[in-house]
């Protein structure tokens, strides 16, 4: 007997949690400069405070992804104070993100740098990041590398692959038994001739070489235009190598637009592939759902709430799909019927069901309205405005 759409949506929302990024609350910009926001967070405490407000309004963001370079001013020694902030604001520390691209010695790469001393520094920073995660009780360490080259002939691509293999193996050896190493990929930017981990196949090979606790991290903005991301997701699921997502949306490349603002149907199709896999295999995929966005023009907290509620809506729409009917239609090659099952689910207005779910859990039925009525934005604008107005927004 099939469960009702409402039952499936409630069950899906009960298990859906999405991690928000600390850097999404700070002043950010393009390569050419920043437009400062009066209410932007400047400190790790302000980031936790803002994240706590998003979690209060939505109820599905219990963790905050952290960036070692920006959020741990004293490295490992900052772990205790960060843990205390998590308890204070009701949001736990989430995935730990090393910074292997900002310091000057990474000018020619980190794990792929020809200088052995720089490679050693990158590995040390990574193992420090793993120790931070261990002290905070955090499982996932998210690895993104800007390594690559801009001009043909300027880098030994095969040698750099070997250095990456060695570096990731060493990082994996530092993991606790309950930790994971998530290997992210990106086809270009900042390197424009070749990127050392440019696609999901390279990330898959390197994760397998690193060790059994390594998985692939999919950033929805890190693909060529029109690439079939849900097929990549399906393949990684079948290989038990999908570790997590960095969700955002894009029009051209890695645009960091709010999730679902350009192509919500794509995110729906990704969620559907995960749900369909779980139904077929009678398992629960161990996937970390995370947001990775920079809100340069939109209000930081409003953009985050908008993203989270859109993620809930698309996850709920995917839950409406009847897997039994879809499997039958696929087996019979009933193409129109099979496609219509997805289209009908995507067209379903799940918002009333989501409001009922929120009401049943004691959450605001309208998260954005709750935030706007709370007075929180007015308060932090007054507290932070003068300091943000004096910040440096120049590109050069």
N, C-alpha and C positions, 0 to 999 in steps of 0.2 A: 504493500500500500504506500503510495507516494505521500509525502508530507506536503502541507500547504506552503504556498510561497512565503506567507508570514512566518511560519515555523522555521523555514530554511534561512530567511533573513535574520531572525532573532538568533538562531544558532551561529550563523556566520559572524554577526556583530559581537556575540559573546566572546569569541576567540580572537577577534581582530585587534591588534595593537600596532601602532606605528610610532617609530622613534623620530623625534625632531632634532635638528642640528643646532648647536650653540651659535655657530656663525651666522645662522639665519636671523638672529636678533641684533647683530652688530651692524655698524655702518660698513657697507660694501659698495663696490662700483665696477666699472668697466676697466679695461686697460688704460683708458684715457683720463680717468678721474672718478671722484665720488661726489654724490649729492647727499649732503648730511641730513639726517633726520633728528629732530629734537628729542624724540623718545627712544632712540636706539640705545642698546645696551653697550656699556663700555667695560664692565668688569664681569668676572665669572659669576659673582653673586647676582648681578642684574640679569644675566642670562638665565640663571636658575629661577629667579623670580618671574621672569616673563614666561618661561616654560611652565612653571606652576600655574600661571593664569590660563594658558592654553589647555593644560590638563584639566583644570577646574571646569572650563567651559565644555570640553569634549568628552572627558573621561576615558580616552583611549591612548594617551601619550604619557605613559608612566616613566619613560626614560629619555635622557638627553645625551645625544652623541657629543663627544668632546674632542677637541683638537689640542694635542700636546703643546705645540708651540704657542698657541694663543690662550689656552685655558689653564696651563700648569706653569706659572712663571718660575717656579723653583723645581721643575721636573718632578721626580719621584717624591721629593719632600713636600710637594703640594697635595699629595693624595689624601691625607687626613683632613685637610681643610675643605677640599672638594666633597669628600664624603659627608662632612658635617652640613654643608650647604644643601646637599641632596635631601637629607633628613629634615632640614629646616623648611624647605619649600615643597616637600612631598613629591619630588621627582628624582628617581635614582640615576646615577651616572650610567650612561649607555656605552655604545661602541667607542673605543679609543682609536683616534686617528693620528698616527705619526706624521710629522712634517718633514718630507724628504725633498723639498723643492724650493724652500725660501732662503735658506742661509747661502751666503756667497760661495762657499766651497762646493755647492751643488750646481754651479754654473754649467758644468759639463756632465752632470748626472750624479746619481747617488750609488745605487747598487751596480749600475753599469758604467761608472766613472773609470777611466783608465788609471787613475791614481789609486793605488791600493790603500793609502791612508784615508782618502775620502770614502771609499767603500767600507772601510772599518768604522769610520765615524757614523755612516748611515746605519750600519748593523748595530752599533752601540745605542744609537737613538731608538732603534726598533726594539731592542731588548729592554731598554729603559721603559718604553711604552708598554711592553708586555708586563713588566713589573708593576707599573701603575695600574694596569687592568687587574692584575692579581690582587693587589692591595684593596682595590675597590670592589672586588667580587664580580668583575665584568668578564664576560665570555669572549666577545668578539674584538679582534684587532683588525681594522680596515686599512689595507695597504693600497694606496694609489701612488704611482710614480710618474713624474713628468719627464723621465729619461727618454732621450732620443737624439736625433741630429737634424740639422736644417739643410744640409747640402750633401749631394752624392759624394762618396769617397772619403768622407770625414770621420767615419766611425766603422769599426770592425763589428758588423752586426752579429756574426756567429760567436765571436769572443764575448760580446756583451750578453748574449743569451746564456753562455756558460757562467759568467759572473752572477747573473740573476739567479740561476739555478743554485749556485753555491750559497748566495746570500739568503735566499728564502729557506733553504735547508737549515742553515744555521739559526735563522729566526724561529723556524718550526721547532727546533730542538729546545728552545727556551720556553716553550709553551707548557703550562700546567695541563694535566690530563683532561680538564674540563674546558679548555680554551680552544678557540678556532682562529685561524689566519684566513682572512678574506682577501683574495687577490682581485683587484679591479683592473679594468682595461679601458683604453681610450684610443681611437684611431689617429687623432692629431690634436695639437695645441697642448703645450707651447711648442713642441717639436713639429716641424712641418715637412720634413723629408721622410723620416722614419721614427716611429715610437716603439720603444722596446717591448711593451705589452700593448699591442694595438687592437686585438680583438679577442673574442671569447675563446677561440681555439688556442691562442697563445697562453691566455690566462689558465685554461684548463690544463695544458701540458705542464706549466710551471707549478700549478697547485698540486698536481699529482706528483711532480718531482719533489716538492717541498716535504710532503708527508701526509699521513691519513687524516690529520686534523685541519687541512687546508681545503678551502672551497672557493668558488668563483663568486665575485660580487658584480652584479649587473647594474650599471647606471643607465637609466633610460635615455639620457641625453648623449651618451657616448657611443653613437652609432652613425653610420652614413645615412643620408636621406633615403627614406622609403625602405630601410632594412626591416626584415621581418623579425622583430624582437621576440614575439611570442614563440616562434619556432626555436630560437636560441634557448628560451626558457624551457620549452618542452624537451629539447635534447639534454640540457643540463639536469633536468629532473630525472630523465631516464638513466643518466649516468650517476645519479646521487651526488652531484657536484654543485648544485645551486645552493649557495650559502645565504644570499641576501640581495636586497635592492637598495639603490639610491634613486628614489623617485623624484622626477621633475618632468617638465615638458619642454619641447623645443619646436621652433619653426624652421631653423636652418641647421644648427649644429648644437653645441653644448650651451644653449641659451639660458638655462636655469630659470625657465618660466614656471609659474605655479602649475602643479599637477592638474591635468585635465583641461587646461586653458586652451590648448590647440587641438589635441586629438584624444578626447576622453575614450573613444571607442578602442584605441590601442591599449590603454591601461585596463579596460574591461576585458579585452581578449587575453591579456597576460594573466589577470586574476582567474579567468575561466580556465586557462590551461592548467593552472595550479589546482583548482578545485576538481577539474575532471581527472587529473592524475591521482588525486587523493581518493576520489570515488572508485576509480578503477583498481587501485592497489590496496584499498582499505587501510591506508596509512596516513599519517599527518606529516606533511613536508616540514622539515626543520629550517624555516626561512626567516631571516630577520628583515622586517619591513622598515625601511628608513627613508627619510626625506633628505635631499641634498639640494637646497635652493638658496639663492641670494636674492633678496627682495630689494632691489636698488631704488625703486620708485614707489611701490606699494608700501603702506604701513606694515612694519615688521610683524606685529602680532596678528593683525587682521589677515595678512597674507597667509600666515601659518594656520590660523583657524580655517580660512577658506580652503586651503590645501587638505587639511585633515578631514574636514567634512566631505569634500569631494572624494577623497580616498574611501571613506566609509560608504558613500553612495555607490561608487563603482564596484566595490567589493560586494555590496548587497545585491547589486544587479547581477553580478556573476553567480551569486548563490541562487538566483531565481531559475537558472538554466536547469531543465530536466535532463539529467545525465542519462537516465534510462531511455527516454525518447530519442535523445541525440545518438546514443550508441546504436539503437535499432536503425535509425535513419542512415547513419554512416555505413553500417553493415549491408544495408540494402541499396546503397548508392543512390539514395533519394536526396539529390543535391539541393533542390529547392526547399524541401522540408527541413533538412539539416541546417541550412543557412538561416532559415526563418526562425528556428528555435533560438539561435543566438540573437538575431535582430529583435525578436519579440521580448526577450529578456532585457536587452539594452534599452528598449523603448518603455519598459515598465517604470512607472513612477513609484519608486521605493521610499520617497521622502516621508509619506505618512507613516509607514512602518518603522522607519528610523526614529521618527518623533515618538512613537509609542514605545519603542525600545528605550529611548532616553528617559521617558517618563517613568517607565518601570524600574529604572536604575537610579532614580533620583537625580538625574542630570538635567540641565537646561534643554528644553525642547528646541530652542533656537540659539545655538552657541554664539553666533555673531552678535545677536541682539543682547544676549546676556553680557558679553564683553563690553559692548558700547554703553550699556546702562550701569556698569559697575563703577565707573569713575576711575578705574585703574589707569587708563591712558592719560587722562588729565593730570593725575598725580605724578606719573613718571615723566611727563613732558615738562612739568614745572621743576622737578628735581634734577633732570638731566639736560635740560635745554641749553642753559648757559655754557655748560662744558662742551656739548656737541657743537655749538655755534663757533667755538674757538678752535675746533679740530682742523687739521690740515686735510684739505680735499683735493690738492693738486696732484696731477699725474707725474710731473717732472720737477 
